[in-house]
Amino acid sequence: MCSAAPWRGIGGISGGRAEYVNYVTPAIILMTVAAAVQGTTISVAMDMTEGIIARFRTMHIARVSVLTGHVLGSLVQTMLSIAVVIGVALLIGFRPSAGFVEWLATAGFLTVVAFALIWLSVALGLASKSVEAASNVGLPLVLLPFLGSGFVPTDSMPAGLRWFAEYQPFTPIIETLRGLLMGTPIGNNAWIALGWCAVLALGGYLWSRKLFDREYTR
């Protein structure tokens, strides 16, 4: 009987399986956020296509409260999903070096990331013509960690893919999470990640308001 081949590492990552679990967990956490906010896209699309907006027009409520309700509800659900995923990661061998302050910073950073992606998802839901379309439009958000530093270092990638991986928004987000949880160097990644979050949040909010106001005043 042949014995199993020794672990050689993946994509230039040295060490054993435990080291790779530590490396890949920040990407899984980000994918959890991206997957969770897809529900927001679908929920918003359902509201826009199933007549509930007509009922809101008869109520004395602020227009923005409809969108804010989606955002806050999704934010709570997303943070609960993150907690579950981190719990599972700890059970299978994830061993972060973060102390209390780093965990607190991680929670705050993930809240900012989730907030930004949720507003983008709200806009995508408003822009979707059907619930079916909404269920697919957010799929690239789940796939982007695969095209960044989530699963292998960017310096192990071919030149074209490496360029994309280094400049797409999810790579600095993943590297910031990895630094907070594992103590790896963060450098400028935190500021770049927060800049991307600000762009996504503001862009998603303004786009959402424009689409919603147009639909609300029909």
ABEGO torsion letter per residue (X at the ends): XBBBBBBAEBGGBBEBAAAAAAAAAAAAAAAAAAAAAAAAAAAAAAAAAAGAAAAAAABBBBAAAAAAAAAAAAAAAAAAAAAAAAAAAAAAGBBBABBAAAAAAAAAAAAAAAAAAAAAAAAAAAABABAAAAAAAAAAAAAAAAABAAABBAAABBAAAAAAAAABAAAAAAAAAAAAAAGBBAEAAAAAAAAAAAAAAAAAAAAAAAAAAAAAAX
